[in-house]
């Protein structure tokens, strides 16, 4: 029999529930082509999956005007095409269903803009599993992972918050959870390197969805 220790679980989206690689990297290529700039190498683009987009572009472009142009181009193409060039990791729907059946409240806490985040979850039939979905806001009032997790925790009851946990694939998830006083399970099948995840000291690292299921349902890998 499964034993669930957590009244609520906060899930990251990209790299945790779904694999956004094709949609995001194709959209990055579109941006660079439209701006007539050289395309970053594959390793650089992989590193861009996960962190807040505006932070990535600010670090890469520097010039605020270029950042604004890149964000506009990215968001336009991503809303129309990129968000659907995605795939749900095998085993995720079954895991979410099992957790819901165990009366665990599920939430999404993503630094992706809220509109495409909702669109992805609805398109891939994941939205009904979640009691709440929180993403970044266009005005950047909520943008960092720490802010996203804090806003998500406001949706939880006191009992849920007392035993909740975060699940994510980058050090941003671990650090955002820690800043809000909650533990985090890291998944290494996403886009954070194993070295960066280990250095951020999550409570556990799951290398597959099956291992994530084991630690959430049985408290072990």
Residue, then its C-alpha position, 0 to 999 in steps of 0.5 A: x500500500x502507498x503511503x503519502x506523507x505530503x498533503x500538497x505537492x507543487x510541481x514545476x512545469x517545463x522539464x518536470x511535467x512536460x518536455x518543452x525542448x522542441x517548442x522552446x529551441x525552435x522558438x529560440x532559433x526563430x528569434x535569432x533568425x528574425x534578429x539576424x543574430x548567430x544561433x547559440x550552440x545546443x548546450x547554451x539553448x538547453x541551459x535556457x530551458x527553465x530559468x525565467x526567460x527575461x533573465x536569460x535574455x537580459x544576461x545574453x543580450x545585455x541591451x534592454x532594446x534587444x531584450x524587449x525585441x527578443x521577448x516580443x518575438x519569442x512570445x508571439x511565436x511561442x503562443x502560436x506554435x511553440x507551446x504545442x510543440x511539447x510532450x508529456x513525460x511518460x508516467x506523469x498522468x498516471x502519477x498525478x491521478x494516483x496522487x489525486x486519488x490519495x487526496x493530495x492537493x496538486x499545484x503548478x508553480x512555474x516561472x513560465x508566463x501564466x497564459x502559455x502555462x495554462x494553455x499547455x496544461x489544458x492542451x495536454x489534459x493535465x489542468x484538471x489534476x491541479x487545484x491551482x496553477x501559478x505562473x509568471x505575470x507579464x508585468x514581472x510582479x511575479x517572475x522569480x521562482x521564489x516569487x512563484x512559489x510564494x504566490x502558490x503557497x498562498x493558495x494552500x490551507x495551513x494543513x497543506x502548507x505544513x507538509x507540502x513539497x516542491x518538485x522541479x528540475x533545476x536549482x531554481x526550483x530547489x532554491x525557490x522552495x528553500x526560500x519559502x521554507x519548504x523542501x524540494x525533490x529534484x528530478x534529473x530527467x529535465x534540464x538542470x545538470x545533476x551537478x547543479x541539482x546536487x549542489x543545491x541540496x534537494x531532499x532527494x533526486x529522482x532520475x525517472x518518473x518511476x523514481x519520483x513516484x516511489x519517493x512521493x508515494x513511499x518516501x523512498x527511491 
